[in-house]
Amino acid sequence: MYASKPPQPIDQMTGKRPPHAVIIGSGFGGLAAAVRLGARGYRVTIVEKLDAPGGRAYVHRQDGFTFDAGPTIITAPFLFEELWQLCGRRMSDDVELKAMTPFYQIRFDDGECFHCSDDAEAMRAEVARFSPSDVDGYERFMKSSEAIYQVGFEQLGHVPFSSLTDMAKVVPDLFKLKSYRTVYGLVSSYIRDPRLRIAFSFHPLLIGGNPFTTTSVYALISFLERRWGVHSAMGGTGSLVNGLVNLIESQGSTIRYNAQVDEITVTGGQARGVRLEDGETIEADIVVSNADSAWTYKNLLPSINRRRWTDRRIERSRSSMSLFVWYFGTKKQYADVPHHSILLGPRYRELLDDIFEQKVLADDFSLYLHRPTATDPSLAPDGCDAFYVLSPVPHLESGTDWSLAAEPYRSAIAQRLSETVLPGLEDEIVTSRMTTPDDFESRLLSFRGAAFGLEPVFMQSAWFRPHNKSEEVDRLYLVGAGTHPGAGLPGVLSSARVLDSVVPNAVDLVQ
């Protein structure tokens, strides 16, 4: 299914091959980078540790059920469409996206639900239903979100921030947009109802951030959703992965699976390829790492003296939270459960403090419940439902022994779901699997088992984040959640867009 094509042949007129790019990892950042480099004349080899593509977007198939392992909410679909256009094709010919209406349901602990959509009038009515006095404040917040979007996403999302000068140029705009505030602080300056403050501030959790510490630049997500909508891919997010793989192979590029990189080879201060765990060396003109940025610097560059991203600096950095994810299938359908639900527990600020600051595994939790069969029944056997439920948890600095904690935690979540939105759940489960922070560390090679790389606080954003063009080694480039602009599908795809401005043109590297 994922057979690779041979590299592009020697050009008969010049007698030379196009320059070779090796990409470490086939997550969305690596796949997007491969398409972009292929379109610019590079021949590309992706080396992937796992047995199939996707990275965090890997697909689990079990007992007739299909489970997307990672991202399920698709915003800014134009970033995907652009990749197909680079290959002279249309995404709609390969992948069907379906707009979600509403986007998701937020269920508060008392059972009250808030429905979020791109319908401006419906959103005003929802806000008024909770707090009529906050409608005007909500409108002003959305205008603020739009202004932040125009600067933070449209103007800066694809800027490389390779120098401190790049950062200095945007500081006045960021200050004007109150980027020194947190997302929760910005929302609270417009909205007074505590439930609405939660509804419009939780978005940083989608990219590994704490709403109480994440820079308010990420308040742009509210307008991003309104502008572009929230979509799901028919066949699951894995259908997008497969579509990109087909694009890459149609360019003549190669994807190798079960190929873990042990080292990025460096000669004369330049990345010259990779050495695999089995000892094989693959030579390259440039190397692009879609691996976790902390893992890349700590583990894949043992032969160099790192100047900026030293072990000491990485150890002192703030990592995002991790995730506990339980995938399960039921022998009945829960027709009243929407595609996307956010189920809040009894605590909000206190729970986030436990996760991000205290780094303790709390007894209570807030959950994201994904029921893709609400939109695409093909992901489960007839009459069944596929689910995954995700709980933010502290990364591995918590010291939690997940070999002991995983099953009791899963059981507690199952009980909570049974008491609320999935009555009788325990008797309906027919298949089950779990992902813990241990898996993020051992399977996805993420430092501290963090699910989203570095936490998106201000001093770890833009220029302060690991650069897309490595500061340590020439001809080494970074894409994915751990570099600029950050996590989430729009951020990861934008990190590959940055390569267009920092990677040399292929003609300049022809051997």
N, C-alpha and C positions, 0 to 999 in steps of 0.2 A: 504493500500500500504506500510505503514511503521510500520507494526505490529512488536512488540518486542517479542523475545523468553525469557523464564524464565532463571534465573541464573543457572550456572552449579550446579549439585547436589553434595551432600556429597560423597566424595570418599569412596567406600565400604571397601577398604583395610585399610586406615588410619583413617576413621571415621571423617575426617576433610574436610572442604571446602577450595578451593584455596583462597588466600588473595583477598580482594575486593578493586578495584580501582573505584572511582567516578570521572568522567570527566565532567567539566562544559563547555558546549557548543559543538556544532556539526559542527563547521567550519572544514576546511581541516586539521588544526592542531589537533583538537580534534579527528576527525575520524582516522587520521594516528596514533595518540597515542593509540587509542583503539585497532587497529589492532596489533600494536607492543606489547602492554601489554598483549593482548589475546594470542599472539604467545608465550609469555614468561610464560604463566601459570596463569595469573590473570583472575579473573572474573570481568567483567567491566560493569558499568552502566553509560551511558551518560545521563545527564539531559540538556534539550534544552528548552530555553525560547519560541521559536517560535513553530508553528504548524507543521513544517517539517524541515528536516536537511539542512545543508549547511552554516548557518551563513551568511557571506557576499556572499556566493555562492548559496544563496536561489534562487529558480526558481519561477517567476511570470507566471501564465497562465491566459490569458485574451482574450476573443473574438476569440478563435481559434489560437491565437499567443502564442509562448513560448519565454520568455525573461529570459536569465541568468542575475541575479541581479548584479553579481560582476565579478570575474576573467574570462577572455575569451581567454587569450594568454597562451598557455601551452608550457613551455620549460622544459628541463631536464626530459623527460617522464620516464627515468629509475627509478626516485624516486617513481613514482606510481607503476611501474612494480614490484619493490622490495616488495611492500605491498602485492601484489597478490602472489608473490613467498613465502612469509612467511606463507601463508595459503595453500601452495601446489597447487596453481592454476596459470593460465595465464591470464593476463589482457585482452589480445586480445579476449578471450572467452566471455568477458562481455562488453568490451568497445572498440569502434573503434576510433582510432586517425587518423586524416588525416593531412599530412604535407602541410603547406602553401607555395606556390611558386607564387609570392614572399611572404616574410613575411608580409609586409605592405607597403603601399604607403604613403610617406610624401609629402603633398601638401603645397607649400609655398604660401604666400599671393598673389604673382603675378601670381599664377596658374601653375608655374613650379612644376614638380613632380619628386621625387627621390624614386627609388624602391629598397628596401633592401631585400637581399636573402642570402642563404648560398653558392651560386655559386661564388667562389673567382674571376673567370675571369669576370663574369657579374658585380660584385661589383667594380672591377678596372675600367671597362668601364663606369659605372655610375659616379664614382668619376671623371674620365677623362672628361666626358661630362660636368661637372660643372666647373672643374678646373684641367687641365692637369698637372699643376705644383705640385698638391697635391697628386698625385698617390704614390710617394715614401713615403711621410709622412703618408699617410693612411696605407701603408704596415707596417711601423714602429709602428704606433699606434696599429694595430692588434697584432703585436708581443708582445707589452707591455700588451695589454688586455689578451693575452694568459698566460703570466707570472703571472699576477695578479690572473687570474682564477685558475691557478695551486696551488697558495698559499691560496688565499682568499676563494675559493670554495672547491677544492679537499682536502686541508689539514686542513682548519680551520672551514669549514661550519658545521661540526658535533662535534667540540670541545666545551665542556661546558663552558670554561672560568669562573670556579667557584672561582678562586683565582687571586689575582693581579700577582702572579708568572706566571700563565698561560699567562697573557697579556705580562709580561716582556719578556717571551721567544720569542714572535713573533715580538716584536718591531723592532729588526734589519731588519727582512725581510720586514716588512711594510714600514720602512724608505727607504730601498733599492728600493721598488716599488713606492716610492713617494706618499705614502698614505696621506701625509700632504697637498698635492695639492687637489683641487676640481676636479670633473669630467670634468667640462668645462675647467678648467685650464690645465689639462692633455691633453685633446683633442687639445686645442689651441696650445700646445707646439709642436704638430706634423702637424697640418692642419691650413691653413691660410684663406681659403674661408669661409666667415661668414655663408653661408647656410650649408656647410658641417660640420662646427663646431656644428651647431644645430642638424644636422642629427645624429651625433655620440655622442652627449652629453645629449639628452633628456631622456635617459633611467631611471635615478633616479626618474622621475615623475611616473614611473610604480610602484614604491615602496614607494611613499610619500615624495620623497626628491627633493630639489631644486638643479639642476645641478651646480649652482654657490656657493653652500655651502656644498654639500654632498661630503664626502671623496672619493677620486679617486679609492678606493677599488672597488666601484660599477661600475667602467669601465669594470669590468670582464664580464658584461652582454653582451657586444658586441661579445666576443668570445664564451660565453655560447650559444648564439643564433646560431653562426656559427657551433659550435661543435655538438649541439643536435637538431637544427632546431626549428621552431615554428610550433605548432600543434593546431588543433581544434578537439574537441570531437564531433562525430556525435550524434545528439540528444541534443547537447548543453553541457556545462560544468556540468549541472545537471546530466548527465548520469554518470559522474565520481563520483559524490556524491552518486547516487543510487548504483553504483557498490561497493563503500566502505561500504555503509550500509549493503548490502547483505553479504559482507565479514564478517563484525562484527557480524551479526546475525548468520552466519554459525559457528562462534566460540562459540556460546552460550551466547553472551553478549546481553545487553538490552539497548534500547534507549527509553527515556521517553520524550514526547513532552509536550508543554504548562506547563513546569516545570521550573519556574524561581528561581534561587538560591538567597536567602536573606542573607545568612551568611555561611562562612566556619567555622565549629565548631572546636575549638582548646582546647585540654586538655593536661596539662603538657608540653606545648610548641610544641605539635605535632598536625597536622591536623588529625581529627578523623571522618570527614564526612561533610555533608552539611545540612543546614536547608532551606527548600523551603519557598516561600512566604506564602503558605497556612498553615505553621506550621509543616509540616511533616519533620522528621529528617531521613536522610539516613546515616548509619554508614559506615565507610570505613577504610581500612588500609593505603591508600594513597589517596590524592586528586590531580588531575591535572586540572589546569585552562586554558581553551582555550578562556576565556573572555579577554577583553582588560586589559593589565597589570596594567595600572593606575586605571581602574575601580576595578580590583581585590583588590588592596591594599587600595584604598580610601574607598571602600564600602562593601567589603565582609569580612573584618577582623576587625570588630568594637571592639572586646574584647581584642586585644593585643596592646602593646605599640611598635609601629614600630620604628626600629632603623635607617634603611637606607632609605626606601621608605616612608618617612613621607609626610604628606599633604603639608608641605612647599616645600619639594624637588620636589614633583610632580607638584605643581603649578608653580615652577620656571623652569620646564623642557620645552623643545621645542617640540610641537606636530606637526605632519605632517599636510599638507593641508587637506581640505575636498574635497568633490565632489558634483557636481550637475549632476544628471543623468536623462535623459529623454528617456523613452522607448516608441516607437511608431510603429504602423503597417500601411502600405500603401496598397491601393487597386490596385496598379500597381507595376511592378517590375522595378528597376533601374539597368539594366543588366550591365552597364559599371562601376558600383561602386564595388570595391573589398571588400573582407571580412573584412580587417582591413585598416583603413585610419587614418592618423594624419593630421589634417587641421590646419595649423598655421595661426595666425592672424598677424596684422601689427607690433606687438611688441613681443619681446621675453624676454630679460633681465628685461625690465621695467615691463612687466606683472607679471613675477615671483616675482619681488620685491613687487608689490602690494599684491600678494597672501601670500607670506611667511613673509615679513618684515613689510609692512605697514598694512596688514590685512584689505584691503578694497576691496569691490566687484567692479571690473572695468567694464567699458562699453564694452570693447572689450574682446575677449577670443580666446584661442586655444582649439581645440576639438579633441577627439578621436571618430571616427564614426565606429560602429560595424554593419556589415551587414551579419549575420550568414547564411542567406538564399542564399548567393552567393555560399556556400558550401553545405548546407543542407536545401533544400526546404521544408522539413517536418515541419520546425519550424513556418510556416505560412500557411494559407489557399491557395489553388491553385490560381496562378496568383498574389499573394501578396508578400510583403517583410516585414521582421521583422528587426527592427533597435534598437540600443540604441546609444545615443550620450552623451559623458561624458565631462564635463568641470571642470578642477581644480578650486577650489574656496577657499577662506580662511576659516579656522575653525571658531567656534562660538565666539572666542574672537573678531571677527570683529564687533559683535553687529548687524549683519544683521537680520532683521525681515523677515524670509523666508515665513511666512504666507502672507506677502504682496509682497515680491520680486520674488517668484518662478514663477508665471505666466508671468510677464513681461520679466523675464530672459529667460524663455522657448520660448516666442514669438520672442525675439531677435535672439535666436539661430535658430529657424525655418526660420526666414527671411534670415539669413546668409546662411543656407544650401540651401534654395531655389535659392539664387543668385549665388550659386557656383556649387555644385555637385548634388543637388536634385531639379531640376527645377520644379516649380509648386507644391512644397511639400504641402503647406497649403490646397490645394484642394484635396489631395490624402489621407490624414490621416483618418483612420477608427477606431483606438484605441490608447489610450495614457495614460501614468502614469508617475509620477515624484518621485525622491528621492532627498532629500536635506540634508544639515548637521544636521538639526533637527532630521531626521530619523536615522542618524548614532548615535546620542546621545540617543534618546528615544527607538528606536527599537533594535539597536545593542549594546546599552550600552557602547558607545565609549566616553571616556573623551574628552570634548570640541567638540564633533562631528567630531573628526579627523578620516579620513578614513583608516589610516595605522598605528595608534599608535604613538610612539615617532618618531620624525624626524631623519633620519639616518645620522646625523652629526658625526664626529669622536668621540666627547666626549659623544655620546649616542650610541656607537657601541661596540661590543664584551664585554669585562669585564664591561664597563660603562653602559651597558644596563641591565634591570632587568634579573637576572640569571634564567636559566632553573630550577635549584634547588633553591627554595626560600631562600633568606638570612634572612627572618623574622620568618619562621615557618618550623620546621622539617616535612618531609613527605608531603610537598606541592611543586608542580612542575608547571612550566609554559611552555606553547607552544603557537604558533601563532605569529602574526606580532609584538606584543609588547615586545617579548623577543628575545634572540639571536637565529639565526643570523639576523632576521628581516622579513620584509614584502615580498610579492610576493610568488607565489606558491613554487618555489624552496626553499626559505627561510623558509616558514611555514612548509613544509614537512621535511626540515632538522632539525627544532626545535624538531620535534617528534623523529628523529633519535638520538638526543642528550640524550633522556631519556634512551636509551640502556646503557649509561655509568653512569648515575646518580641515576636511580631508583633501589632499591635493587632487587635481584632475588626473584622470588615468593617463592621458597623453604625456604628462610630465614625469611619469614613473615607468614608462615602457622600457622593458629590459633590452 
